[in-house]
Structures are given as structure tokens and as C-alpha cells.
Amino acid sequence: MTIDNKFAAPELICVLTSWAKRCREARDGHYKRAEVLFERSQFLGYVLIYSTVFVTVFSFFSLNKLEEILFGITEQHIVVLMGCISAVISGIVTQARFGERAEMHRSSGARYANLARSIEVLQLKINSDLIQKENIENEYDLIITEWNNLSEDSLLTPHTESKSKIMFHVLFALMFAVIFFVVAV
């Protein structure tokens, strides 16, 4: 892009303003997604730890009595159910990698924030006449290159998470928990 006529700089400022807005939106989307994934990671991690500790502790107790606790459910049923829950959650944690994906989104958000600042600095330099016209094209090209690299590396951020997709995974996990429970008891 050459900055030759008097209309190029205002047009460039409009384009840069649009880009800065898009970068901020992408940054915010990645940060929000990172928070959601981090909270899922934390929640499932704690549930996995507690259920595993529960099963481990009760594996040392004798459950031969088979006393009915409620509606035909015995202590052995509860321990087996907790073991099933542990196994299913372990699979979810391993496969979904919520913590790893959260970190990738956080990193992408930070890179978009840096890009937005670079665009804002270029706008400031142009508006304040702190940059020569020959150097505008170089900085503009650097921004485009960084944005292209960032777009290739970034994960997608969903506008709305598909509730049916989540429900499918929940039902699938419950189905396996029930199968484990029935086979174990």
C-alpha cells in the first residue's frame, strides 16, 4: 500500500480503527473462553480427586455386610458408583484437556491484545505526525504479518456453545457410568 495522496492516511486510520476493534473483540473472546475452560478444568479436577480418594479410602473397608442404606442401595453400590464416576471423569479430563485449551486461549488473547496495542500505536504515530510516510507501510505490513500468523495459530472461539453438543457428551458419560455400575454390581 502506498501513501501518496491526501486521502490515504484518513482511510488507513479508518482501517486501523476497524482492525483494533476486531482485535479487542478477538482478545475478549479468547479470554472469556479461557476462563470457562479453566473453571471446567478446576471443577472436574476437584471432583476427580475427591471421588478417587473416596474410592481409595473405602477400598480398605470390608463391605461384606451389604446393609441396605436406602431403596435397596448398599454401601457397595455407592463405592462402585463413585468408582464409575472417577473412571468417567478421568476419561473426560484426559480427553477434553480443558486446562491445556484454557492456556492456549489465554495465550491467543494476549497476542491479540499485543496486536491491538501495535495498531493503536501506529494510529497515534500517524495522527501525531510522529512517523514518516515511508515507514507507515513497513509498520502496516508488520501488523498484517503478525495478524496472519496469529490467525493461523489461534483456536476458534465459539459465539455460543452448542448445548446439544454438551448434552450429548453428558449423556454419553452417564451411559458409560451406568454400564460400569451394572457390570460391577
N, CA and C of each residue as an Amber inpcrd file, in Angstrom:
protein
   555
   0.8490000  -1.1760000   0.0000000   0.0000000   0.0000000   0.0000000
   0.8860000   1.2280000   0.0000000   0.6420000   2.1560000  -0.8740000
   1.4290000   3.3770000  -0.9210000   0.5990000   4.5430000  -0.3960000
   1.2390000   5.3730000   0.3440000   0.5720000   6.5320000   0.9140000
   0.9880000   7.7340000   0.0690000   0.2850000   7.9640000  -1.0360000
   0.6760000   9.0340000  -1.9510000  -0.2680000  10.2260000  -1.9070000
  -1.5430000   9.9750000  -1.7880000  -2.4650000  11.1050000  -1.8570000
  -2.9620000  11.5000000  -0.4770000  -3.6460000  12.6290000  -0.4240000
  -4.0800000  13.1600000   0.8670000  -5.2060000  12.3610000   1.5150000
  -5.8670000  11.4500000   0.7430000  -6.9630000  10.6760000   1.2890000
  -6.5030000   9.3430000   1.8760000  -5.2860000   8.9370000   1.5850000
  -4.8200000   7.6180000   2.0170000  -4.7110000   7.5180000   3.5380000
  -4.1450000   8.5300000   4.1860000  -3.9500000   8.4510000   5.6310000
  -5.2840000   8.3660000   6.3850000  -6.3070000   9.1960000   6.0760000
  -7.5900000   9.0250000   6.7790000  -8.2280000   7.6640000   6.5130000
  -8.1060000   7.1610000   5.3070000  -8.6420000   5.8370000   5.0090000
  -7.8960000   4.7710000   5.8090000  -6.5950000   4.9280000   5.9000000
  -5.7840000   3.9930000   6.6660000  -6.1810000   4.0360000   8.1380000
  -6.4230000   5.2100000   8.6630000  -6.8440000   5.3450000  10.0580000
  -8.1750000   4.6210000  10.2730000  -9.1060000   4.7280000   9.3100000
 -10.3910000   4.0130000   9.4290000 -10.1770000   2.5010000   9.4400000
  -9.2900000   2.0360000   8.5680000  -8.9970000   0.5980000   8.5140000
  -8.3450000   0.1580000   9.8200000  -7.3880000   0.9370000  10.2940000
  -6.7030000   0.5920000  11.5410000  -7.6800000   0.6000000  12.7230000
  -8.6100000   1.5360000  12.7330000  -9.6170000   1.5790000  13.7940000
 -10.4750000   0.3130000  13.7690000 -10.8600000  -0.0980000  12.5760000
 -11.6450000  -1.3320000  12.4300000 -10.8420000  -2.5360000  12.9010000
  -9.5790000  -2.5850000  12.5390000  -8.7250000  -3.7020000  12.9450000
  -8.5560000  -3.7350000  14.4610000  -8.3510000  -2.5770000  15.0560000
  -8.1690000  -2.5140000  16.5160000  -9.4230000  -3.0380000  17.2180000
 -10.5840000  -2.6630000  16.6950000 -11.8440000  -3.1420000  17.2790000
 -11.9450000  -4.6620000  17.1520000 -11.6130000  -5.1920000  15.9800000
 -11.6700000  -6.6450000  15.7820000 -10.6760000  -7.3650000  16.6840000
  -9.5020000  -6.7970000  16.8690000  -8.5050000  -7.4070000  17.7600000
  -9.0080000  -7.4330000  19.1980000  -9.6180000  -6.3430000  19.6460000
 -10.1440000  -6.3060000  21.0180000 -11.2630000  -7.3310000  21.1980000
 -12.1220000  -7.4760000  20.1770000 -13.1910000  -8.4740000  20.2580000
 -12.6090000  -9.8900000  20.3090000 -11.5870000 -10.1490000  19.4820000
 -10.9420000 -11.4700000  19.4930000 -10.2530000 -11.7120000  20.8330000
  -9.5870000 -10.6940000  21.3470000  -8.9270000 -10.7970000  22.6590000
  -9.9430000 -11.1550000  23.7320000 -11.0540000 -10.4120000  23.7620000
 -12.0800000 -10.6520000  24.7760000 -12.6750000 -12.0510000  24.6280000
 -12.9160000 -12.4810000  23.3920000 -13.4580000 -13.8180000  23.1590000
 -12.5350000 -14.9100000  23.6630000 -11.2400000 -14.7560000  23.3880000
 -10.2730000 -15.7610000  23.8540000 -10.1560000 -15.7540000  25.3800000
 -10.1460000 -14.5700000  25.9880000 -10.0610000 -14.5140000  27.4490000
 -11.2930000 -15.1220000  28.1110000 -12.4890000 -14.8400000  27.5680000
 -13.7080000 -15.4200000  28.1320000 -13.6980000 -16.9410000  27.9940000
 -13.2710000 -17.4170000  26.8360000 -13.2150000 -18.8680000  26.6120000
 -12.1980000 -19.5040000  27.5590000 -11.0620000 -18.8310000  27.7720000
 -10.0410000 -19.3510000  28.6910000 -10.6060000 -19.4670000  30.0990000
 -11.3940000 -18.4820000  30.5360000 -11.9790000 -18.5300000  31.8730000
 -12.9380000 -19.7100000  32.0090000 -13.7930000 -19.9100000  30.9990000
 -14.7610000 -21.0140000  31.0410000 -14.0310000 -22.3530000  31.1050000
 -13.0340000 -22.5200000  30.2470000 -12.2990000 -23.7890000  30.2090000
 -11.5120000 -24.0130000  31.4990000 -10.9440000 -22.9550000  32.0610000
 -10.1920000 -23.0810000  33.3070000 -11.1210000 -23.5100000  34.4410000
 -12.3150000 -22.9130000  34.5000000 -13.2540000 -23.2900000  35.5580000
 -13.7220000 -24.7380000  35.4070000 -13.9210000 -25.1820000  34.1700000
 -14.2700000 -26.5880000  33.9450000 -13.1390000 -27.4950000  34.4040000
 -11.9280000 -27.1070000  34.0700000 -10.7550000 -27.8950000  34.4580000
 -10.6570000 -28.0020000  35.9760000 -10.8310000 -26.8780000  36.6490000
 -10.7560000 -26.8730000  38.1090000 -11.8500000 -27.7380000  38.7180000
 -13.0870000 -27.5580000  38.2680000 -14.2140000 -28.2940000  38.8260000
 -14.0180000 -29.7970000  38.6280000 -13.7360000 -30.2110000  37.4050000
 -13.5700000 -31.6440000  37.1370000 -12.3520000 -32.2140000  37.8660000
 -11.3130000 -31.4180000  37.9920000 -10.1280000 -31.8690000  38.7210000
 -10.4490000 -32.1650000  40.1780000 -11.1720000 -31.2440000  40.8150000
 -11.5490000 -31.4680000  42.2130000 -12.4770000 -32.6650000  42.3570000
 -13.4790000 -32.7800000  41.4750000 -14.3910000 -33.9180000  41.5510000
 -13.6230000 -35.2220000  41.3610000 -12.6900000 -35.2410000  40.4350000
 -11.8840000 -36.4430000  40.1990000 -11.0540000 -36.7940000  41.4320000
 -10.4240000 -35.8120000  42.0200000  -9.6040000 -36.0650000  43.2120000
 -10.4620000 -36.5940000  44.3580000 -11.5840000 -35.9220000  44.6300000
 -12.4310000 -36.3360000  45.7470000 -13.0280000 -37.7220000  45.5250000
 -13.4860000 -37.9980000  44.3160000 -14.0940000 -39.3140000  44.0720000
 -13.0370000 -40.4160000  44.1190000 -11.8480000 -40.1280000  43.6380000
 -10.7720000 -41.1220000  43.6870000 -10.3520000 -41.3960000  45.1270000
 -10.2460000 -40.3460000  45.9270000  -9.8880000 -40.5140000  47.3450000
 -10.9840000 -41.3030000  48.0580000 -12.2400000 -41.0060000  47.7610000
 -13.3590000 -41.7200000  48.3680000 -13.2550000 -43.2170000  48.0710000
 -13.0560000 -43.5580000  46.8020000 -12.9750000 -44.9740000  46.4130000
 -11.7550000 -45.6300000  47.0540000 -10.6340000 -44.9240000  47.0750000
  -9.4110000 -45.4810000  47.6590000  -9.5930000 -45.7530000  49.1420000
 -10.1560000 -44.8040000  49.8540000 -10.3450000 -44.9660000  51.3010000
 -11.2840000 -46.1290000  51.5860000 -12.3870000 -46.1990000  50.8630000
 -13.3610000 -47.2570000  51.1460000 -12.9430000 -48.6170000  50.5990000
 -11.8990000 -48.6500000  49.8070000 -11.4130000 -49.9540000  49.3500000
 -10.7310000 -50.7150000  50.4900000 -10.3700000 -50.0140000  51.5680000
  -9.7400000 -50.6500000  52.7180000 -10.7540000 -51.1810000  53.7290000
 -12.0090000 -50.8080000  53.5630000 -13.0610000 -51.2630000  54.4750000
 -13.7180000 -52.5240000  53.9220000 -14.2040000 -53.3290000  54.8180000
 -14.9190000 -54.5350000  54.4200000 -16.3740000 -54.1640000  54.1360000
 -16.8220000 -54.5010000  52.9460000 -18.1940000 -54.1830000  52.5570000
 -19.0090000 -55.4650000  52.3900000 -18.7200000 -56.4550000  53.2170000
 -19.4030000 -57.7400000  53.0940000 -20.7900000 -57.7360000  53.7300000
 -21.0710000 -56.7520000  54.5700000 -22.3390000 -56.7280000  55.2870000
 -23.5270000 -56.5520000  54.3530000 -23.3910000 -55.7810000  53.3310000
 -24.4380000 -55.4640000  52.3710000 -25.6980000 -54.9350000  53.0450000
 -25.4890000 -53.9910000  53.9760000 -26.6260000 -53.3580000  54.6250000
 -27.2900000 -52.3940000  53.6510000 -28.6010000 -52.4660000  53.6250000
 -29.3520000 -51.5720000  52.7450000 -29.3810000 -50.1820000  53.3750000
 -28.9810000 -49.1870000  52.5850000 -28.9860000 -47.8130000  53.0760000
 -30.3140000 -47.1380000  52.7320000 -30.7110000 -47.2500000  51.4800000
 -31.9290000 -46.5930000  51.0250000 -32.3880000 -47.2310000  49.7220000
 -33.6220000 -47.6530000  49.6420000 -34.2170000 -48.2170000  48.4280000
 -33.3880000 -49.3390000  47.8100000 -32.8460000 -50.1950000  48.5930000
 -32.0750000 -51.3320000  48.0980000 -30.6330000 -51.0140000  47.7560000
 -30.2190000 -49.7770000  47.9980000 -28.8440000 -49.3630000  47.7050000
 -27.9770000 -49.7040000  48.9070000 -26.8650000 -50.3950000  48.6710000
 -25.9460000 -50.7740000  49.7490000 -24.6980000 -49.9130000  49.6710000
 -23.8460000 -50.0500000  50.6940000 -22.5710000 -49.3250000  50.7010000
 -21.7240000 -49.7100000  49.4930000 -21.7840000 -50.9740000  49.1240000
 -21.0120000 -51.4370000  47.9740000 -21.4680000 -50.7280000  46.7020000
 -22.7560000 -50.5100000  46.5480000 -23.2740000 -49.7930000  45.3860000
 -22.6960000 -48.3830000  45.3130000 -22.6170000 -47.7240000  46.4530000
 -22.1040000 -46.3510000  46.4930000 -20.6310000 -46.3120000  46.1130000
 -19.8490000 -47.2520000  46.6620000 -18.4200000 -47.2920000  46.3360000
 -18.2180000 -47.5900000  44.8560000 -18.9900000 -48.5330000  44.3180000
 -18.8800000 -48.8610000  42.8960000 -19.2970000 -47.6650000  42.0440000
 -20.3670000 -46.9740000  42.4400000 -20.8150000 -45.7920000  41.7010000
 -19.7340000 -44.7130000  41.7020000 -19.1240000 -44.4800000  42.8450000
 -18.0500000 -43.4790000  42.9140000 -16.8640000 -43.8950000  42.0590000
 -16.5690000 -45.1760000  42.0220000 -15.5020000 -45.6640000  41.1450000
 -15.8370000 -45.4210000  39.6810000 -17.0980000 -45.6340000  39.3300000
 -17.5390000 -45.3750000  37.9500000 -17.4280000 -43.8930000  37.6200000
 -17.8540000 -43.0580000  38.5530000 -17.7600000 -41.6080000  38.3460000
 -16.3000000 -41.2040000  38.1700000 -15.4190000 -41.7480000  38.9950000
 -13.9870000 -41.4510000  38.8750000 -13.4510000 -41.8410000  37.5040000
 -13.8340000 -43.0250000  37.0480000 -13.3410000 -43.5020000  35.7440000
 -13.8370000 -42.6190000  34.6100000 -15.1140000 -42.2560000  34.6580000
 -15.6720000 -41.4200000  33.5890000 -15.0420000 -40.0310000  33.6100000
 -14.9260000 -39.4350000  34.7860000 -14.3340000 -38.0960000  34.8750000
 -12.8650000 -38.1260000  34.4620000 -12.1700000 -39.1820000  34.8120000
 -10.7810000 -39.3180000  34.3910000 -10.6800000 -39.3190000  32.8640000
 -11.5830000 -40.0200000  32.2190000 -11.6030000 -40.0340000  30.7590000
 -11.9090000 -38.6700000  30.1810000 -12.8710000 -37.9660000  30.7900000
 -13.2290000 -36.6220000  30.3100000 -12.0470000 -35.6720000  30.4700000
 -11.4210000 -35.6930000  31.6380000 -10.2850000 -34.8040000  31.9010000
  -9.1470000 -35.0930000  30.9210000  -8.8830000 -36.3740000  30.6970000
  -7.7940000 -36.7540000  29.7980000  -8.0880000 -36.3510000  28.3600000
  -9.2860000 -36.6110000  27.9190000  -9.6150000 -36.3730000  26.5210000
  -9.8980000 -34.8990000  26.2170000 -10.6150000 -34.2130000  27.0880000
 -11.0190000 -32.8330000  26.8050000  -9.8800000 -31.8240000  26.9930000
  -8.9330000 -32.1150000  27.8840000  -7.7840000 -31.2420000  28.1170000
  -8.1980000 -29.7770000  28.3330000  -9.1500000 -29.5650000  29.2290000
  -9.6690000 -28.2270000  29.4610000  -8.5850000 -27.2420000  29.8930000
  -7.7000000 -27.6650000  30.7860000  -6.6360000 -26.7800000  31.2600000
  -5.6900000 -26.3640000  30.1460000  -5.3070000 -27.3090000  29.3260000
  -4.4030000 -27.0150000  28.2030000  -5.0680000 -26.0610000  27.2090000
  -6.3300000 -26.3220000  26.9050000  -7.0370000 -25.4540000  25.9660000
  -7.2420000 -24.0590000  26.5470000  -7.4710000 -23.9730000  27.8530000
  -7.6100000 -22.6630000  28.5050000  -6.3310000 -21.8590000  28.3540000
  -5.1950000 -22.5070000  28.5490000  -3.9160000 -21.8100000  28.4110000
  -3.6790000 -21.3570000  26.9740000  -4.0760000 -22.1540000  26.0100000
  -3.9160000 -21.7650000  24.6080000  -4.7860000 -20.5420000  24.2830000
  -6.0040000 -20.5140000  24.8060000  -6.8770000 -19.3510000  24.5860000
  -6.3340000 -18.1140000  25.2910000  -5.8010000 -18.3050000  26.4960000
  -5.2200000 -17.1630000  27.2080000  -4.0530000 -16.5800000  26.4320000
  -3.2270000 -17.4550000  25.8870000  -2.0820000 -17.0200000  25.0920000
  -2.5310000 -16.2870000  23.8260000  -3.5430000 -16.8170000  23.1520000
  -4.0610000 -16.1420000  21.9590000  -4.6460000 -14.7850000  22.3210000
  -5.3620000 -14.7160000  23.4380000  -5.9140000 -13.4440000  23.8850000
  -4.8240000 -12.4160000  24.1270000  -3.7390000 -12.8450000  24.7400000
  -2.6140000 -11.9350000  24.9980000  -1.9790000 -11.4670000  23.6830000
  -1.8650000 -12.3660000  22.7320000  -1.2890000 -11.9790000  21.4380000
  -2.1980000 -10.9960000  20.6930000  -3.5090000 -11.1960000  20.7780000
  -4.4370000 -10.2340000  20.1680000  -4.3580000  -8.8830000  20.8750000
  -4.1880000  -8.8910000  22.1840000  -4.0410000  -7.6370000  22.9310000
  -2.7830000  -6.8980000  22.4790000  -1.6860000  -7.6440000  22.2940000
  -0.4520000  -7.0190000  21.8130000  -0.6390000  -6.4330000  20.4210000
  -1.3430000  -7.1520000  19.5600000  -1.5940000  -6.6710000  18.2030000
  -2.4620000  -5.4180000  18.2330000  -3.4660000  -5.4000000  19.0810000
  -4.3200000  -4.2110000  19.2000000  -3.4990000  -3.0070000  19.6470000
  -2.5680000  -3.2180000  20.5840000  -1.7090000  -2.1160000  21.0270000
  -0.8020000  -1.6350000  19.9010000  -0.2930000  -2.5520000  19.0970000
   0.5450000  -2.1500000  17.9600000  -0.2470000  -1.3020000  16.9810000
  -1.4840000  -1.6780000  16.7370000  -2.3440000  -0.9020000  15.8350000
  -2.6230000   0.4790000  16.4260000  -2.9170000   0.5160000  17.7180000
  -3.1950000   1.7960000  18.3700000  -1.9750000   2.7160000  18.3510000
  -0.7850000   2.1390000  18.5330000   0.4420000   2.9410000  18.4900000
   0.6530000   3.5070000  17.0900000   0.4170000   2.6850000  16.0660000
   0.5590000   3.1720000  14.6900000  -0.4540000   4.2910000  14.4250000
  -1.6760000   4.1380000  14.8970000  -2.6720000   5.2010000  14.7410000
  -2.2030000   6.4910000  15.4140000  -1.6820000   6.3530000  16.6090000
  -1.2000000   7.5200000  17.3540000  -0.0550000   8.2050000  16.6070000
   0.8740000   7.4130000  16.0880000   2.0010000   7.9770000  15.3440000
   1.5210000   8.7110000  14.0960000   0.5370000   8.1260000  13.4030000
   0.0130000   8.7670000  12.1870000  -0.7160000  10.0530000  12.5460000
  -1.5680000  10.0050000  13.5560000  -2.3340000  11.1930000  13.9590000
  -1.4510000  12.3110000  14.4920000  -0.3340000  11.9600000  15.1050000
   0.5600000  12.9560000  15.6880000   1.7030000  13.3380000  14.7560000
   1.6940000  12.7980000  13.5690000   2.7760000  13.0280000  12.5960000
   4.1430000  12.6590000  13.1580000   4.1830000  11.5810000  13.9380000
   5.4410000  11.1010000  14.5170000   6.1110000  10.0520000  13.6450000
   5.5080000   9.7180000  12.5270000   6.0550000   8.6870000  11.6600000
   6.0900000   9.2330000  10.2360000   7.1670000   8.8930000   9.5510000
   7.2810000   9.3210000   8.1640000   6.4310000   8.4200000   7.2860000
   5.9550000   8.9690000   6.1890000   5.0500000   8.2180000   5.3140000
   5.6980000   6.9410000   4.7940000   7.0080000   6.9430000   4.6100000
   7.6840000   5.7350000   4.1180000   7.6400000   4.6020000   5.1480000
   7.6510000   4.9690000   6.4120000   7.6660000   3.9670000   7.4720000
   6.2750000   3.4230000   7.8120000   5.2400000   4.1370000   7.4070000
   3.8750000   3.6740000   7.6840000   3.6420000   2.3300000   7.0270000
   4.0610000   2.2020000   5.7830000   3.8430000   0.9470000   5.0560000
   4.5720000  -0.2110000   5.7270000   5.7880000   0.0130000   6.2170000
   6.5310000  -1.0490000   6.9020000   5.7980000  -1.5210000   8.1620000
   5.3450000  -0.5830000   8.9870000   4.6420000  -0.9650000  10.2130000
   3.3040000  -1.6180000   9.8960000   2.6420000  -1.1280000   8.8550000
   1.3780000  -1.6990000   8.4060000   1.5920000  -3.1500000   7.9660000
   2.6530000  -3.3990000   7.2220000   2.9710000  -4.7630000   6.7760000
   3.3070000  -5.6760000   7.9540000   4.0140000  -5.1510000   8.9570000
   4.3190000  -5.9490000  10.1510000   3.0360000  -6.3550000  10.8870000
   2.0870000  -5.4420000  10.9540000   0.8100000  -5.7440000  11.6100000
   0.0720000  -6.8280000  10.8440000   0.0470000  -6.7050000   9.5170000
  -0.6400000  -7.7140000   8.7000000   0.0240000  -9.0800000   8.8670000
   1.3440000  -9.1110000   8.8530000   2.0690000 -10.3760000   9.0250000
   1.7640000 -11.0010000  10.3770000   1.7990000 -10.1950000  11.4440000
   1.5120000 -10.7140000  12.7830000   0.0800000 -11.2230000  12.8710000
  -0.8500000 -10.4920000  12.2790000  -2.2500000 -10.9120000  12.3300000
  -2.4460000 -12.2290000  11.5810000  -1.7940000 -12.3720000  10.4290000
  -1.8940000 -13.6250000   9.6780000  -1.3240000 -14.7910000  10.4800000
  -0.1740000 -14.5880000  11.1160000   0.4170000 -15.6480000  11.9400000
  -0.4960000 -15.9960000  13.1170000  -1.0470000 -14.9960000  13.7220000
  -1.9280000 -15.1960000  14.8660000  -3.2000000 -15.9390000  14.4540000
  -3.7390000 -15.5950000  13.2990000  -4.9540000 -16.2640000  12.8190000
  -4.7000000 -17.7380000  12.5440000  -3.5320000 -18.0690000  12.0700000
  -3.2000000 -19.4730000  11.7950000  -3.0550000 -20.2780000  13.0780000
  -2.5320000 -19.6560000  14.1380000  -2.2290000 -20.3550000  15.3840000
  -3.3860000 -20.4060000  16.3770000  -4.3420000 -19.5110000  16.2620000
  -5.3870000 -19.3760000  17.2780000  -6.4520000 -20.4510000  17.1590000
  -6.9810000 -20.8230000  18.3270000  -8.1360000 -21.7120000  18.3810000
  -9.3850000 -20.9050000  18.0670000 -10.4100000 -21.5750000  17.6330000
 -11.6730000 -20.8970000  17.3920000 -12.3530000 -20.5960000  18.7200000
 -13.0150000 -19.4560000  18.7690000 -13.8190000 -19.1270000  19.9400000
 -15.2720000 -19.1590000  19.5160000 -16.0550000 -20.0660000  20.1010000
 -17.4530000 -20.1650000  19.6850000 -18.2510000 -18.9450000  20.1460000
 -19.1730000 -18.4990000  19.2930000 -20.0410000 -17.3840000  19.6860000
 -20.9980000 -17.8500000  20.7800000 -21.5940000 -19.0250000  20.5770000
 -22.4330000 -19.6380000  21.6080000 -22.1070000 -21.1170000  21.6220000
 -21.9180000 -21.6130000  22.7980000 -21.5850000 -23.0250000  22.9140000
 -22.8260000 -23.8610000  22.6480000 -22.6600000 -24.8800000  21.8720000
 -23.7780000 -25.7340000  21.4880000 -24.2250000 -26.5540000  22.6880000
 -25.4320000 -26.2900000  23.1650000 -25.9670000 -27.0210000  24.3210000
 -26.2120000 -28.4840000  23.9710000 -26.6190000 -28.7380000  22.7100000
 -26.8670000 -30.1290000  22.3170000 -25.5730000 -30.9320000  22.3150000
 -24.4720000 -30.3030000  21.9490000 -23.1760000 -30.9840000  21.9530000
 -22.7650000 -31.3470000  23.3800000 -22.9600000 -30.4220000  24.3080000
 -22.6310000 -30.6850000  25.7090000 -23.5210000 -31.7840000  26.2590000
 -24.8080000 -31.7140000  25.9570000 -25.7380000 -32.7280000  26.4510000
 -25.3940000 -34.1140000  25.9040000 -24.9520000 -34.1750000  24.6450000
 -24.5420000 -35.4530000  24.0640000 -23.3920000 -36.0500000  24.8680000
 -22.4020000 -35.2310000  25.1950000 -21.2530000 -35.7190000  25.9580000
 -21.6670000 -36.1350000  27.3720000 -22.5470000 -35.3830000  27.9820000
 -23.0170000 -35.7290000  29.3300000 -23.7780000 -37.0600000  29.2970000
 -24.6780000 -37.2040000  28.3310000 -25.4350000 -38.4520000  28.2220000
 -24.5230000 -39.6350000  27.9210000 -23.5370000 -39.4210000  27.0800000
 -22.5690000 -40.4700000  26.7530000 -21.8000000 -40.8900000  28.0010000
 -21.3530000 -39.9150000  28.7890000 -20.6280000 -40.2200000  30.0320000
 -21.5300000 -40.9460000  31.0270000 -22.7720000 -40.5080000  31.1520000
 -23.7090000 -41.1770000  32.0570000 -23.9860000 -42.6110000  31.6270000
 -24.0850000 -42.8100000  30.3170000 -24.3260000 -44.1610000  29.8060000
 -23.1910000 -45.1020000  30.2190000 -21.9510000 -44.6290000  30.0870000
 -20.8240000 -45.4670000  30.4900000 -20.7760000 -45.6700000  32.0000000
 -21.1370000 -44.6440000  32.7650000 -21.1750000 -44.8060000  34.2180000
 -22.2010000 -45.8710000  34.6060000 -23.3570000 -45.8610000  33.9650000
 -24.3860000 -46.8630000  34.2580000 -23.8990000 -48.2520000  33.8610000
 -23.2620000 -48.3690000  32.6970000 -22.7290000 -49.6700000  32.2550000
 -21.6930000 -50.1830000  33.2530000 -20.7640000 -49.3150000  33.6810000
 -19.7600000 -49.7230000  34.6690000 -20.4350000 -50.1790000  35.9510000
 -21.4210000 -49.4220000  36.3790000 -22.1190000 -49.7260000  37.6200000
 -22.8230000 -51.0760000  37.5490000 -23.5410000 -51.3180000  36.4650000
 -24.2870000 -52.5690000  36.3110000 -23.3440000 -53.7650000  36.2560000
 -22.2310000 -53.6230000  35.5360000 -21.2720000 -54.7250000  35.4170000
 -20.5750000 -54.9660000  36.7580000 -20.2530000 -53.9010000  37.5060000
 -19.5060000 -54.0470000  38.7530000 -20.3660000 -54.6160000  39.8820000
 -21.6480000 -54.3920000  39.8390000 -22.5150000 -54.8480000  40.9340000
 -23.1220000 -56.1260000  40.5420000
